[in-house]
């Protein structure tokens, strides 16, 4: 595995402050030796994180959110931004070009704060299920571990939104 240079870590932007250098160092090193299919998966995750950021920006622009919900949305955007920046840094560290794409997510009509919360919950559930589905496919197990770490954050978002909506996230003691 090649050594990491300071430039590789700087490529990770805001993620360094939010995640920490040890995890990012392992992430960057893993990406440098990643299979091209793993890089494709990381690029798909970048597009998904961008979609999450856009969804929250669009929701905030409606003016429907109370201050506490807007603050929570801001924390979620910070998480998605850190994920995006770490993923971009990993792709660049591997010598590839990070995608500029935004995954398509249809925005339903948003007339109330509850509509916005339900939409955000749908976005987070999509993100969580996507990370869950790609973990076994990642050939590099360090990259799989980072994806699992992001999955944990996405499921936390789902749980917090479900609590705000007073809904149940899962029907039994197992997630299918």
N, C-alpha and C positions, 0 to 999 in steps of 0.2 A: 504494500500500500504506500503510495507516495505521501511525502510529508505535506502538511498543510501550511500554506503561507498566510500571512496576515490579510492579504487581498481576498483570499477565499472567505475568511470570516467576515470581512467587511461587506461582502456581497449579500450577507444575510440581513442587512438593514435592521428594522425594528425588532425582528425576532430575537436578536442577541440579548437585548435588554429584558425581554419578556420570558424567554425560555432558558437562557443561560448558556455560557460558552461551552461547558462540557458536552451537553447534548448536541449542540450545533457542530462541535468539532467532530464528534462521531458521525453525525449526519453527513457532513461534508466529505469526510474520509470515505464513507460507504458509497456516496454518490460518485466519487471519482472512479470507483471500480464497478459501477453499476452496469448491468445488462441494458442494452438499448430499449428493451420492452419495459424495464423498470423506469427508465427516463420518460417513456410515453405515459406511463401511469402517473408519474409525478406531474407531467404537463397537464394531464386530465384533472388532477387534483388542484392545480393552480387555477384552471378555468372554473372549477367548482367553488373555490374560495372567493374568486372574483364575483361570481354570481351571488354568493352570500353577502358580500360587501354591498353590491348593487341593490340587492333586495332590501337591506336595512336602510340604505340611503333613500330609496324610493318610498319606503314606508314612513320614514321620518319626514319626508317632504309633504306628506299628506296633511300634516298638522293635527292628526288625530291622537297623537300619543301624549299621555300625561307625563309630567316631569320624571316620576320614578321609572316608568316604562321606557322613556327616552334614554335615561341614564343606563338602564340595563341593556338596551340596544347598543349604546355606545361601547359598553364593555364587550359585548359579543363582536362588534365590528373590530375592536382592538385584537381580539383573539383571531378572527379570520385574517386580519392584516398580518399578524405575526406568522400564521400558518402559510399564507401566500408568500411572504418574504423569505421564510425558511425554505420553502419548496423552490422558489426561484433561485435562491442561493445555491441549493443543492444541484439543480440542473446546470447552472453556470459553472459550478465547481467541477462538474463532470465534463465540461467542455462543450456542452450543448446550448442551444438557444431556448430560452423559456418562452412559452406561448404567451400571446397577448389576448387569447380568446377568453370569452365569458360564456360559461355553460348556460344554455337557454333554460329559463325557469319562467313559466307563465304566471303572471300576477293576476289574481282574481280581483273582482271589484272590492275595493276597500272603503267601507262607509263608516265603520266604527273601530274603536281601539281593539275590540275583540276580534274583528276581521283581520286586523294587522297582526295580532298575536297568533291567530290560527295560521295565517300565511307564514309567519316566521317559524312556527312549529313545523310546518310542512317542509320548509327549506332546510331546517336543522335535521329533521328525520331523513331527508334525502341525503344530506351530507353524511350523517352517521351510517346509513345503510350502504352508501358507496364506499366509505373507508372500510367497513366490515367486509364488504365483498372483495376488495382488492388485496387485503392483507395476505391471504394464502397464495395469491398469484405473484407477489413480489419475490423474486429470486434471492435478493439480498436481504438477509434477515434483520440487519440493522435498519434498513429502510422500512421493513415491515414493523419493526418496533416503534419507529417514529410515527408511522401511520396509525398504529394502535394508540399511541399517546394522543394524537389528534382526535381519534375516535372517542377517547375518554372525554375530551372537552366538548365535542359535538353532542354526546349523550347527556352531558351536564346541561347544555343549553336546552335540549329536549325536555329534560326533567323540570327545569325552572319554568319553561314556557307552559308545560302541562299543568304545573302547580298554579300558575297565573290564570290559566283557563279552567282550572278545577276539573281537569280530565285525567283519566288514567292512561299511562303510557303503554302498558302492556297488560295482557289479559290473564297471564299466569306467572309462575315463578321462572319462566324461561322466555327468552326472546327468540323468535323464529325468523 
